[in-house]
Structure formats: C-alpha cells, structure tokens
Amino acid sequence: MDDQIKISCSNIWKLYGENPEKFLKENNNNPSTEQLKSNKYIPAVRDASIDVKTGEILVIMGLSGSGKSTLLRCMSKLIQPTDGQVFFEGKDLLKASDKELIEIRRHKMGMVFQHFALLPHRTVLQNVAFPLEVQGIEPIKREDRAKEVIKLVGLEGREKYYPRELSGGQQQRVGLARSLAVEPDVWFLDEPFSALDPLIRKEMQNEFLRLQNMLKKTIVFITHDFDEAIRLADRIAIMYEGLIVQVGTPEELITKPATDYVAEFTKDIPRSKLLNAENNLLYQASITSPVVLATRTFLPPSILKPTRVALPSLSIKDKFEISIGIAFGKRPP
C-alpha cells in the first residue's frame, strides 16, 4: 500500500436485514436498488471505496440517512461491515483481533462525536485525562499530558471546572482535548459542531483549523453543511443513499459536478469562495513592511501574476476575508 494512504476502504457494504452476507453473495456483491427493496434490506453503505491520505482532512458529507456516519464507523470498525475491506496503515482492520483493535483505538485513533459525552462527575482535567487512565498511564504523567492539551484548545485555567459550568463551545473543546490526549494518528469527527450555535460553531471551526495547522493529523470529518465542508476540507466525498457519488476538492465538486445531485447540493455556494482554492487564500495587494507569515508562507506564481506589479509582500486573507497576516512571494533570505 502507498505510504501516503492512511486508511483504504474497498467495496464496503453495510446492509441491515436478515442474513445480508448470504444475500450479497447470491447477487455477486452487486445487488440492484430494486433487489434490495424487494428483499427488504436497508443499504446503509453501498459498495463504497475511498482512500484517506496521510495528513489530509477528508470531509464526508450528505443529507441525513445518506450513510456518512455509518461509513465512518466502518472505517474504524466500530461496526462490522457486511462486506468489503478496510486497511489501516496497511493492516487489514477487519481481520484484527479484539486485542489488536483495542490497542489501535487506544493509541492511534481519536474520536469526537456530536454529543460531547463528557462525564458530569469529573472535572475538565479528569475528563481529558480519562483515556490515559484507561491506558494505565500513571497519574502524574496523565495529568501533565491533560494539562498540555487543555492549554492547546484554549481552556487553560478551567481545569477544575465541571461540564455543567462550561458553555457548549467549551464542552466541545474538552471533547477535542480528550481525543487528542492519546496523540492519535487519525482523528474521526462525526458532526462535532452541529449542535452548537452559529457563532460558537464558527469559533470552533477556526480552532479546529488552528489545531490542524499545528498537529497535521489525518482527519475524517462528517458534516451535512457544505459551507463547513469547503472551509475545512482538502477533499470532500459526497454520499447519497449509501453511495459515494463523487470525491474531489471543493472547487472540483462545484465546477465539475459528477451528477445532478452533486450540482443541486452545491448550486448555492458563491464561486468567489473558491478563488485560489488551491491554498484557500484570497489576496489583495498591499505595500507593507515585510513580515513572515507563521503559516502558509509559500505563494505559487499563479497568485502573484495577476497583480502585475512588484510588491515586497502581500496582505493575505483567508477565503472568508479574514486577515491572517503578511506573506512573501518567495522565502526571504
């Protein structure tokens, strides 16, 4: 398997009904919609194949009931697929023993869900340290690690608070910190911000991007909000009735939709949001004192050419017109 592929899913099926394995085999692992309906099977995921690249944010999206959360759970083997293969770092996850799965989930996977599932009788520090406690890490080490990630998500000073004393956004930050405490290689997030108010949701999206810029995790993120998807994703997979109908970058989905469903899904997205979507930047010319931008310092020539003038630097905004600093056209000496 390619070293750049963290997770590889091939021909994943998840059917609900009586003896689905036998049904799939009898129909050459390719039953039609009519056959599924006439035999009273519910196809949660249908013949899904997708790779997740190391270090990327893959957003899986679709309407309610499209199969996106079920596919995520198949990827992590929280549920057993009816058929197909899932490889994690080249290892067949579906053939892993219970002991091997426990070790992988404890040390290599972090998971955050829509409902925070914080332990109400434990403080922020105790909630974040809980997965380390499960691992058997000694108290001093797990508290030190918990304090590190609490600071990372911006909750320093609230270590002794209980969940009831926190806002919704703060509770979700605790959930993020708890999942990061074990330093996972892969981060699974299933609609983690959908229960939050719009302003808090945007704040958490900003926080999420900040964390990813620092940590460079491999992330599978579930959402039904296309605005959220194009803001966060390197690539997007759109699902419909259990099928993956298209996978691509945000601009590919909007400018080259593979089906009428994808076109309908993306029709209300302003094209201006995708200007220079290669690196999610908009630009404006600005004569300023040269300052090194902490992130995204490389600007491809395609961004510099339209200015047609020689500038010492560019003022850079993200695609939501929020200023993120100054960048050089080429790396300064």
C-alpha positions in Angstrom: 0.0 0.0 0.0 1.1 3.6 -0.8 2.8 5.1 2.3 0.7 8.2 1.7 -2.5 6.3 2.3 -3.5 6.1 5.9 -6.9 4.3 5.5 -8.1 2.4 2.5 -11.7 1.2 2.1 -12.6 -1.1 -0.7 -16.1 -2.1 -1.7 -17.6 -1.6 1.7 -21.2 -2.7 2.2 -23.4 -2.3 5.2 -26.8 -3.9 4.9 -29.5 -4.3 7.6 -31.8 -7.2 7.2 -31.9 -11.0 7.5 -28.6 -12.7 6.6 -27.2 -9.9 4.5 -23.9 -11.7 3.8 -25.7 -14.5 2.1 -27.9 -12.1 0.1 -24.8 -10.2 -1.2 -23.0 -13.4 -2.2 -26.1 -14.6 -4.1 -26.2 -11.3 -6.0 -22.5 -11.2 -6.8 -21.9 -8.4 -4.3 -23.7 -6.0 -6.6 -27.5 -6.1 -5.9 -29.7 -3.5 -7.6 -31.8 -1.0 -5.8 -34.9 -3.0 -6.8 -33.4 -6.2 -5.4 -32.5 -4.5 -2.1 -36.0 -3.1 -1.7 -37.9 -6.3 -2.7 -35.8 -8.3 -0.2 -36.4 -5.7 2.5 -32.8 -4.7 3.0 -31.7 -1.3 4.2 -28.5 -0.3 2.4 -26.7 2.0 4.8 -23.4 1.9 2.8 -23.3 0.6 -0.8 -20.0 -0.6 -2.4 -18.0 2.4 -1.0 -14.3 2.6 -2.0 -12.2 5.5 -0.8 -8.7 6.3 0.4 -7.7 8.7 3.2 -4.3 10.3 2.6 -1.9 10.9 5.4 -2.2 14.4 6.8 -5.4 15.3 4.9 -8.8 16.5 6.0 -11.3 14.3 4.2 -14.9 15.5 4.7 -17.7 13.0 4.1 -21.0 14.8 3.7 -24.5 14.1 2.6 -28.1 14.5 3.8 -29.4 12.7 6.9 -29.5 9.0 6.2 -27.0 9.1 3.3 -24.6 6.7 5.1 -21.8 9.1 6.1 -21.7 8.2 9.8 -22.1 4.5 9.1 -19.1 4.6 6.7 -17.0 6.4 9.3 -17.9 3.7 11.8 -17.0 1.0 9.3 -13.6 2.8 8.8 -12.8 2.5 12.5 -14.6 -0.9 12.8 -16.9 0.5 15.5 -19.4 -1.5 13.4 -18.6 -4.6 11.3 -19.2 -4.0 7.5 -21.3 -6.7 5.8 -18.6 -7.0 3.2 -15.5 -5.2 1.9 -12.0 -4.4 3.2 -10.6 -1.7 5.4 -6.9 -1.3 5.7 -5.4 0.9 8.4 -1.6 1.7 7.8 -1.6 -1.4 5.6 -3.1 -3.7 8.1 -6.5 -5.4 7.4 -8.6 -3.9 10.2 -11.4 -6.4 9.6 -9.1 -9.3 10.4 -7.6 -7.7 13.5 -8.2 -9.5 16.8 -10.1 -7.7 19.6 -6.9 -7.1 21.5 -5.3 -5.5 18.4 -8.4 -3.3 17.8 -8.3 -2.1 21.4 -4.6 -1.2 21.1 -5.2 0.7 17.8 -8.2 2.6 19.2 -6.3 3.5 22.4 -3.1 4.7 20.7 -3.8 5.6 17.1 -7.4 6.8 16.8 -9.2 9.7 18.3 -12.9 10.2 18.1 -15.2 13.1 18.6 -19.0 13.0 18.2 -21.9 15.4 18.1 -22.9 14.7 21.6 -20.0 15.6 23.9 -20.4 12.6 26.2 -18.4 14.2 29.0 -18.5 12.6 32.4 -20.6 15.0 34.5 -19.0 14.0 37.8 -15.4 14.6 36.5 -13.7 17.9 36.1 -12.2 19.2 32.8 -8.8 17.8 33.8 -10.3 14.4 34.8 -12.3 14.1 31.6 -9.3 14.9 29.4 -7.1 12.5 31.3 -9.7 9.7 31.3 -8.4 7.9 28.1 -4.9 8.0 29.6 -6.2 6.5 32.8 -7.7 3.7 30.7 -4.3 3.1 29.1 -2.9 2.7 32.6 -0.7 5.8 32.5 0.5 6.9 36.0 -1.4 9.8 37.5 1.3 12.5 37.3 2.1 11.8 33.6 -1.5 11.7 32.5 -2.3 14.9 34.4 0.7 16.6 32.8 -0.4 15.5 29.3 -4.0 16.5 30.0 -2.8 20.0 31.0 -0.9 20.3 27.7 -3.9 19.6 25.5 -6.2 21.7 27.7 -3.8 24.6 27.0 -3.7 23.7 23.4 -7.5 24.0 23.0 -7.6 27.3 24.9 -9.1 26.1 28.2 -6.2 26.8 30.5 -7.4 28.0 33.9 -10.6 25.9 33.7 -9.1 22.5 34.7 -11.2 22.3 37.8 -14.5 23.2 36.2 -17.2 20.6 35.8 -19.0 20.2 32.4 -22.2 21.9 33.8 -20.1 25.1 34.4 -19.0 25.3 30.7 -20.6 26.7 27.6 -21.4 24.4 24.7 -18.3 25.5 22.8 -16.1 25.0 25.9 -17.6 21.5 26.4 -16.8 20.6 22.8 -13.2 21.9 23.3 -13.0 19.4 26.2 -14.1 16.7 23.8 -11.4 17.7 21.4 -8.8 17.8 24.1 -9.8 14.4 25.4 -9.5 12.8 21.9 -6.1 14.5 21.4 -4.7 13.3 24.8 -3.7 10.0 23.4 -1.8 11.7 20.5 -3.8 9.8 17.8 -2.6 9.4 14.2 -6.1 9.6 12.9 -8.9 11.8 14.1 -12.6 10.8 13.4 -15.1 13.6 13.9 -18.8 13.0 13.4 -20.6 16.3 13.1 -18.7 17.6 16.1 -20.0 21.2 15.8 -23.6 20.7 14.5 -25.2 21.1 18.0 -23.5 24.5 18.5 -24.9 28.0 17.9 -23.7 29.6 14.6 -21.2 31.9 16.2 -19.7 29.3 18.5 -19.7 26.9 15.6 -17.5 29.3 13.5 -15.3 29.8 16.5 -14.8 26.0 16.8 -14.1 25.7 13.1 -11.3 28.3 13.5 -10.0 26.4 16.5 -10.1 23.2 14.5 -8.1 24.7 11.7 -5.6 26.2 14.1 -5.1 22.8 15.7 -4.7 21.0 12.4 -2.1 23.5 11.3 -0.1 22.7 14.4 -0.7 18.9 14.6 -1.0 17.8 10.9 -3.4 14.9 11.8 -5.1 12.6 9.3 -8.8 13.6 9.7 -12.1 12.1 8.6 -14.8 14.8 9.3 -18.5 14.2 8.9 -20.9 17.1 8.2 -24.1 17.9 6.3 -23.1 21.6 5.9 -21.4 22.3 2.6 -20.2 25.7 3.8 -18.4 24.0 6.7 -17.0 21.4 4.3 -15.4 23.8 1.9 -13.9 25.7 4.7 -12.3 22.7 6.3 -11.7 20.1 3.6 -8.8 19.2 1.5 -11.1 16.8 -0.3 -14.9 16.1 0.0 -16.8 12.8 -0.5 -20.5 13.3 -1.2 -22.8 10.4 -0.3 -26.4 9.7 -1.5 -28.4 6.7 -0.3 -25.3 4.8 0.8 -23.3 5.5 -2.4 -20.3 7.7 -2.7 -21.3 9.8 -5.7 -18.2 12.0 -6.1 -14.9 12.6 -4.4 -12.8 15.7 -5.1 -11.6 19.1 -3.9 -14.2 21.7 -3.1 -13.7 23.5 -6.4 -13.9 20.3 -8.4 -17.3 19.4 -6.9 -18.6 22.9 -7.6 -17.2 23.5 -11.1 -17.4 19.8 -12.3 -20.2 18.1 -10.5 -20.4 14.4 -11.5 -24.2 14.1 -11.0 -27.3 16.3 -10.9 -27.4 15.5 -7.1 -24.0 17.0 -6.6 -24.9 20.0 -8.7 -28.0 20.6 -6.7 -26.1 20.1 -3.5 -23.5 22.8 -4.4 -25.6 25.3 -6.5 -25.9 27.9 -3.8 -22.2 28.2 -3.0 -20.8 31.5 -4.2 -17.9 30.9 -6.7 -16.0 33.7 -5.0 -15.3 31.5 -2.0 -13.2 29.3 -4.2 -10.8 31.9 -5.7 -7.4 30.3 -5.5 -8.9 27.4 -3.6 -5.6 25.6 -4.2 -4.4 27.0 -0.9 -7.7 28.5 0.4 -6.4 32.1 0.1 -7.7 35.3 -1.4 -5.2 38.0 -2.0 -5.0 41.8 -2.0 -2.0 43.9 -2.9 -0.6 45.9 -0.1 2.6 47.8 0.4 3.7 46.8 3.9 6.8 46.2 6.0 7.8 42.6 5.2 6.6 40.2 7.9 7.0 36.5 7.8 3.6 34.8 8.0 3.5 32.0 10.5 1.6 29.6 8.3 1.1 29.2 4.5 4.2 31.2 3.7 4.6 29.7 0.2 2.7 31.5 -2.6 2.6 29.9 -6.0 3.3 32.2 -9.0 -0.3 32.0 -10.1 -1.3 34.2 -7.1 1.4 36.8 -7.8 0.9 37.1 -11.6 -2.5 38.8 -11.5 -1.1 41.8 -9.6 1.3 42.7 -12.5 3.3 44.9 -10.1 6.4 44.3 -8.0 5.5 44.3 -4.3 7.7 43.5 -1.3 4.8 41.5 0.2 1.1 40.7 0.1 -1.5 41.1 2.7 -3.2 37.7 2.9 -6.8 36.9 3.8 -8.5 33.6 4.1 -11.4 32.7 1.9 -13.8 34.3 4.4 -12.0 37.7 4.1 -10.4 37.4 7.5 -6.9 38.8 7.6 -4.3 36.1 8.6 -1.1 38.1 8.0 1.6 39.0 5.5 3.4 36.7 3.2 6.3 36.9 0.8 6.2 35.9 -2.9 9.4 34.0 -2.2 11.0 32.9 1.0 13.2 35.8 2.4 16.9 35.1 2.9 
